[in-house]
Structures are given as structure tokens and as C-alpha cells.
């Protein structure tokens, strides 16, 4: 009998957000089960908000194999779920004799799993969150519709900001997806000032500050009321996103987090299938995802210079903002 479930997710914020619905499904279908997530320290605070997650296990990617084996044994888990390429962790789970090991069947080391998932994701027929919860079928759980994660806003910190009514642009991508051009973001800021007189916050991490300052200066030339917040903690960023009137971002973790928190969010995605809105679109009650209206290039999804995201026009984003009725 499965009593303890460990979900392996030492990835980026967006990957973690799109896996949290698994915890919600497990709690609905197996209310007595203990649900744990293995994550890296930097995104572990997000689990403090997730009401369906019982425990978090902090993983250091530099840990030795034997230290990882010891870590997994200490969880006393009955079933463990893997996503993406996780050879060291998979081998550690095998050595630790975790009874049920669930992973995709298409890695060279997939023989280490005793429950294999024969489902390709490269065709993007489903959102990543739906692919994830469907893996629960391996332990006899019929997931049903894909729920939104349950996040507790009361655990967000109070963050002092220079404005109280604001829109967030998350301009950087951290290599997770293709960037929308700086020029487009500057033009969008001007259009939003003209139509809504919006105050604007550019979010990022401390390493982004110089880049964001350059963009902010360009916006200020058009008299946009723009500010920069480079949060040192994930929960500070979450609080800023939760308090926004709107968040606009490419397919990155902060956009996924904003949508999951219930903030109106617009995601900008290229046509390339592996990065598309069909596969990685934001999920939330007030989330909208946009892709270029032009047809993909003949060699898509392997374009050498993948710039189709810049075919998303500022007018297209403004149209979506109007449809959201946030003003």
C-alpha cells in the first residue's frame, strides 16, 4: 500500500508550478497519503504556499551518489516520480530500493524504473501539468481534470513597494524560452501608459538589475512610471506578483507563478512546439497565452534563428489586456 509519495522536481520555478497539481490530485484521491517534493533550496520556499504538499526534501545537485541514496532512503517513500533527465537521482532511487519508481520509458536508463510512462511530450498535445498528473495512472490513480494548485496567500510576506496599483513586466527569460524584444516591452509600456496610465514594475533577480535599469530608462523617456524590484527571495517575488493588476511575461517561472496565484497573467510563447503555449501555457483563472499569428517557418521547430516570438505585436497584447477587463 502506498502511503508516502515523493515527487522529484529539482528544476526551475515553472516546472515546479506545473507539477503542483499532482499534489492536489493525490490529496483528493488518496487523502491519507503523505506528499513530499524533492527540490533545490532556491525554489523550496514556494512549497510553503502549497497547501497540498506535506513535506519538502532539499537536494544539492552537487551531492555524491551515495549521499543522494541516503537522502532518498531517509524519506521512507513508497513511490517516487521522475520528470525529465534525472540519471543520478534515478540510480539513487534504484539503489535505495524505493518500491515504486515511475518515469518516462524513453531514457537510456529507463530500465531502472519499474513503472514506465509510454507517452511522448514532444508533440505538445497537452499542457505540461496534464502530462504530469497523467503519470499518477502508474499507481492506479485516475487523475480526472487537471486542477489548479492550491496556494495560500496568507503566507506571503508584506513587501513595501513604491506603488500600490501596478502592472508587472517580467522581461528576462533565464534561458527557459525565447525572449520578446526589449523594443516591444518598451512600446507596450508606452501604450499602457497612454490608455490606462499604469504604473509599472520590472521584476528580476539581482543579476538582472543593470539590464532592467537600461530598459527602465528607455521607458522613463516616455514618462512611464516605472520601478525595478530585484527580489532576493522567491516569496518576495510571489508577493509582488500576487499584488499586481496584471503580469506580462514570456514562458518563464514568474509568469507561471503569477497565474497560479490567481493574478491576471499574459504569457508570450513562440511557435516552436517544444516551447509552445500548448505545452507550456500559463494556467490560472485569469491567464491568457499568446503566440505569433504568423505561420511557423518550414523548418520549425528546429529554426536556427528562432525569433518568431517577436511576431507577437504590441497591438495583439493590448487586445488581450482589454479582453481581460482588468481596468
C-alpha positions as CSV (number, residue, x, y, z in Angstrom):
1,X,0.0,0.0,0.0
2,X,1.3,3.4,-1.0
3,X,1.4,5.8,1.9
4,X,4.2,8.1,1.1
5,X,4.8,9.7,-2.3
6,X,7.9,11.7,-3.4
7,X,7.9,13.9,-6.4
8,X,11.3,14.7,-7.9
9,X,11.4,18.3,-9.1
10,X,14.9,20.0,-8.6
11,X,14.2,22.2,-11.7
12,X,13.1,25.7,-12.4
13,X,10.1,27.5,-10.9
14,X,7.8,26.9,-13.8
15,X,8.4,23.2,-13.8
16,X,7.6,23.1,-10.1
17,X,4.4,25.1,-10.5
18,X,3.2,22.8,-13.3
19,X,3.8,19.8,-11.1
20,X,2.0,21.0,-8.0
21,X,-1.4,19.8,-9.4
22,X,-0.1,16.3,-8.8
23,X,-0.2,17.0,-5.1
24,X,-3.8,18.3,-5.4
25,X,-4.9,15.2,-7.2
26,X,-3.2,12.9,-4.7
27,X,-4.8,14.6,-1.8
28,X,-8.2,14.3,-3.4
29,X,-7.8,10.7,-4.4
30,X,-5.6,9.4,-1.6
31,X,-6.3,11.8,1.4
32,X,-4.2,9.7,3.8
33,X,-1.1,9.8,1.6
34,X,1.9,12.0,2.6
35,X,3.1,14.0,-0.4
36,X,6.7,15.2,-0.5
37,X,8.6,17.2,-3.1
38,X,12.4,17.0,-3.7
39,X,13.6,20.4,-4.8
40,X,16.6,22.7,-4.7
41,X,16.9,25.2,-1.9
42,X,16.2,28.2,-4.1
43,X,12.7,27.1,-5.1
44,X,11.8,25.3,-1.9
45,X,10.0,28.3,-0.3
46,X,7.3,28.0,-3.0
47,X,6.2,24.8,-1.3
48,X,5.4,26.7,1.9
49,X,2.5,28.2,-0.1
50,X,1.3,24.8,-1.5
51,X,-1.4,23.5,0.9
52,X,-1.4,20.0,-0.6
53,X,2.4,19.4,0.0
54,X,3.2,17.9,3.3
55,X,7.0,17.8,3.3
56,X,9.9,19.2,1.3
57,X,13.2,17.5,0.7
58,X,16.2,19.8,-0.1
59,X,18.5,18.4,-2.8
60,X,22.0,19.7,-3.6
61,X,22.8,18.9,-7.2
62,X,26.5,18.5,-6.3
63,X,25.7,15.7,-3.8
64,X,27.5,12.4,-4.4
65,X,25.6,9.3,-5.4
66,X,25.8,7.7,-2.0
67,X,24.7,10.9,-0.2
68,X,21.7,11.0,-2.6
69,X,20.9,7.4,-1.8
70,X,21.0,8.2,1.9
71,X,18.7,11.2,1.3
72,X,16.2,9.1,-0.6
73,X,16.2,6.3,2.0
74,X,15.6,8.9,4.8
75,X,12.3,9.8,3.1
76,X,10.9,6.3,3.6
77,X,8.9,6.8,0.4
78,X,6.8,4.1,-1.2
79,X,6.5,5.7,-4.6
80,X,8.7,8.2,-6.4
81,X,8.0,10.1,-9.6
82,X,10.7,11.4,-12.0
83,X,10.4,14.1,-14.7
84,X,13.0,14.8,-17.4
85,X,16.6,13.6,-17.4
86,X,17.5,12.6,-13.8
87,X,20.0,9.8,-14.1
88,X,21.8,10.2,-10.7
89,X,18.6,10.5,-8.8
90,X,17.1,7.6,-10.7
91,X,20.1,5.4,-10.0
92,X,20.0,6.5,-6.3
93,X,16.3,5.5,-6.1
94,X,17.1,2.1,-7.6
95,X,20.0,1.5,-5.1
96,X,17.8,2.8,-2.2
97,X,15.2,0.2,-3.2
98,X,12.3,2.6,-3.4
99,X,9.4,0.2,-4.1
100,X,7.7,2.1,-6.9
101,X,9.8,4.1,-9.3
102,X,7.8,6.0,-12.0
103,X,9.5,7.6,-15.0
104,X,9.3,8.0,-18.8
105,X,10.2,5.0,-20.9
106,X,12.5,6.8,-23.4
107,X,15.7,7.4,-21.5
108,X,18.6,5.0,-21.9
109,X,18.4,4.3,-18.2
110,X,14.6,3.8,-18.1
111,X,15.2,0.1,-17.2
112,X,15.8,1.5,-13.6
113,X,12.1,2.4,-13.4
114,X,9.6,-0.4,-12.6
115,X,6.6,1.7,-13.7
116,X,7.3,3.3,-17.2
117,X,5.3,6.0,-18.9
118,X,4.9,5.5,-22.6
119,X,3.8,9.0,-23.6
120,X,5.7,11.4,-25.8
121,X,5.5,15.1,-24.9
122,X,7.3,16.5,-27.9
123,X,4.1,16.8,-29.9
124,X,2.6,19.2,-27.2
125,X,-0.8,17.6,-27.4
126,X,-1.4,18.6,-23.7
127,X,-0.2,21.1,-21.2
128,X,2.7,20.0,-19.1
129,X,0.6,20.0,-16.0
130,X,-1.8,17.5,-17.6
131,X,1.1,15.3,-18.7
132,X,2.3,15.3,-15.1
133,X,-0.9,14.3,-13.4
134,X,-1.5,11.5,-16.0
135,X,1.7,9.9,-14.6
136,X,-0.4,9.1,-11.5
137,X,-2.1,6.3,-13.5
138,X,1.0,4.3,-12.9
139,X,-0.1,3.9,-9.2
140,X,-3.8,3.3,-10.1
141,X,-5.0,6.9,-9.7
142,X,-7.4,8.2,-12.3
143,X,-6.5,11.9,-12.2
144,X,-9.5,13.4,-14.0
145,X,-9.4,17.1,-15.0
146,X,-6.2,18.9,-14.3
147,X,-6.7,21.1,-11.2
148,X,-5.0,24.4,-10.4
149,X,-2.5,24.3,-7.5
150,X,-3.8,25.5,-4.1
151,X,-1.6,28.3,-2.9
152,X,-2.1,30.0,0.5
153,X,-1.8,33.8,0.0
154,X,-1.8,34.4,3.8
155,X,1.8,33.0,3.9
156,X,3.1,35.7,1.6
157,X,5.3,38.3,3.2
158,X,4.5,42.0,3.2
159,X,6.6,43.8,0.7
160,X,6.9,47.5,0.7
161,X,6.7,48.9,-2.9
162,X,6.8,52.5,-4.3
163,X,3.3,52.0,-5.8
164,X,0.2,50.1,-4.8
165,X,-1.6,49.8,-8.2
166,X,0.8,48.4,-10.7
167,X,1.5,46.1,-13.6
168,X,4.5,43.7,-13.7
169,X,6.6,43.0,-16.7
170,X,9.0,40.1,-16.3
171,X,11.3,40.8,-19.2
172,X,14.1,38.2,-18.7
173,X,13.8,34.5,-19.5
174,X,16.7,32.9,-17.8
175,X,17.2,30.7,-21.0
176,X,13.8,29.0,-20.4
177,X,12.3,30.2,-23.6
178,X,12.7,32.8,-26.4
179,X,12.7,36.4,-25.3
180,X,10.2,39.0,-26.6
181,X,12.2,42.0,-27.7
182,X,13.2,44.9,-25.5
183,X,11.6,47.2,-28.0
184,X,8.3,45.5,-27.8
185,X,8.3,45.7,-24.0
186,X,9.2,49.5,-24.1
187,X,6.4,50.1,-26.7
188,X,3.9,48.1,-24.6
189,X,4.7,50.2,-21.5
190,X,4.1,53.4,-23.5
191,X,0.8,52.1,-24.9
192,X,-0.4,51.1,-21.4
193,X,0.5,54.5,-20.0
194,X,-1.4,56.2,-22.8
195,X,-4.5,54.0,-22.4
196,X,-4.5,53.2,-18.6
197,X,-1.9,55.4,-17.1
198,X,-0.4,52.3,-15.5
199,X,2.4,52.3,-13.0
200,X,4.9,49.5,-13.9
201,X,7.3,47.3,-12.0
202,X,10.1,45.3,-13.8
203,X,10.9,42.2,-11.8
204,X,14.0,40.1,-11.8
205,X,16.9,38.7,-9.8
206,X,19.8,40.9,-8.5
207,X,21.9,39.8,-11.5
208,X,19.3,41.4,-13.9
209,X,19.5,44.8,-12.4
210,X,21.8,46.5,-14.9
211,X,19.8,45.1,-17.8
212,X,16.5,46.2,-16.3
213,X,17.9,49.7,-15.5
214,X,18.6,50.2,-19.2
215,X,15.0,49.2,-20.1
216,X,13.6,51.4,-17.4
217,X,15.5,54.4,-18.6
218,X,14.0,54.0,-22.1
219,X,10.5,53.8,-20.6
220,X,11.1,56.8,-18.4
221,X,11.8,58.8,-21.6
222,X,8.2,58.3,-22.4
223,X,7.2,59.4,-18.9
224,X,6.2,55.8,-17.8
225,X,6.1,55.5,-14.0
226,X,8.4,52.5,-13.8
227,X,10.2,50.9,-10.9
228,X,12.6,47.9,-10.6
229,X,12.4,45.2,-7.9
230,X,15.1,42.5,-8.0
231,X,13.8,40.2,-5.2
232,X,16.3,38.3,-3.1
233,X,13.7,35.7,-2.1
234,X,11.1,33.7,-4.0
235,X,8.3,34.5,-1.6
236,X,9.0,38.3,-2.0
237,X,8.6,37.8,-5.7
238,X,5.4,35.8,-5.2
239,X,4.0,38.6,-3.1
240,X,4.8,41.2,-5.7
241,X,3.2,39.1,-8.4
242,X,0.1,38.4,-6.3
243,X,-0.5,42.1,-5.7
244,X,-0.2,43.1,-9.4
245,X,-3.1,44.1,-11.5
246,X,-1.5,42.2,-14.4
247,X,1.7,40.3,-15.2
248,X,3.1,40.1,-18.7
249,X,5.9,37.6,-19.2
250,X,7.4,35.1,-21.6
251,X,7.0,31.4,-20.7
252,X,9.1,31.7,-17.5
253,X,8.6,30.7,-13.9
254,X,7.4,34.1,-12.6
255,X,4.6,34.1,-15.2
256,X,3.5,30.6,-14.2
257,X,3.6,31.5,-10.5
258,X,1.6,34.7,-11.1
259,X,-1.1,32.7,-13.0
260,X,-1.2,30.0,-10.3
261,X,-1.6,32.8,-7.6
262,X,-4.7,34.0,-9.5
263,X,-3.2,37.2,-10.9
264,X,-4.3,38.1,-14.4
265,X,-1.3,36.9,-16.5
266,X,-0.4,37.1,-20.2
267,X,2.1,34.6,-21.5
268,X,4.1,35.2,-24.6
269,X,5.2,32.0,-26.5
270,X,6.9,31.2,-29.8
271,X,5.5,28.8,-32.3
272,X,8.3,26.2,-31.7
273,X,6.4,23.1,-30.5
274,X,8.7,22.3,-27.6
275,X,8.2,25.9,-26.2
276,X,4.7,26.5,-27.3
277,X,1.7,27.7,-25.4
278,X,0.0,24.4,-25.9
279,X,2.8,22.7,-24.0
280,X,3.9,25.4,-21.5
281,X,1.0,27.8,-21.3
282,X,0.2,29.6,-18.0
283,X,-2.6,28.0,-16.1
284,X,-4.9,30.2,-13.9
285,X,-8.4,31.5,-13.7
286,X,-7.3,34.7,-15.4
287,X,-4.4,33.5,-17.6
288,X,-4.2,34.1,-21.3
289,X,-1.4,32.8,-23.6
290,X,-0.4,34.4,-26.9
291,X,1.6,33.0,-29.8
292,X,2.5,34.6,-33.2
293,X,-0.4,34.8,-35.6
294,X,2.1,34.1,-38.5
295,X,2.5,30.5,-39.7
296,X,5.6,28.7,-38.5
297,X,8.7,28.6,-40.7
298,X,9.1,25.4,-42.8
299,X,11.9,24.2,-40.5
300,X,10.1,24.9,-37.3
301,X,10.5,23.6,-34.6
302,X,14.2,23.5,-35.5
303,X,14.7,27.0,-36.7
304,X,18.3,28.0,-36.5
305,X,17.3,31.6,-35.6
306,X,14.1,31.2,-33.6
307,X,12.7,34.7,-33.5
308,X,9.1,34.1,-34.3
309,X,8.0,35.3,-30.8
310,X,8.8,38.9,-32.0
311,X,5.9,38.4,-34.4
312,X,3.6,38.9,-31.4
313,X,2.6,42.5,-31.8
314,X,2.1,45.1,-29.1
315,X,-1.4,45.5,-30.5
316,X,-2.1,41.8,-30.0
317,X,-1.1,42.1,-26.3
318,X,-3.1,45.2,-25.8
319,X,-6.1,43.4,-27.4
320,X,-5.7,40.6,-24.8
321,X,-5.4,43.1,-22.0
322,X,-8.7,44.7,-23.0
323,X,-10.3,41.3,-23.2
324,X,-9.2,40.5,-19.6
325,X,-11.2,43.6,-18.3
326,X,-8.8,44.3,-15.5
327,X,-9.3,48.1,-15.7
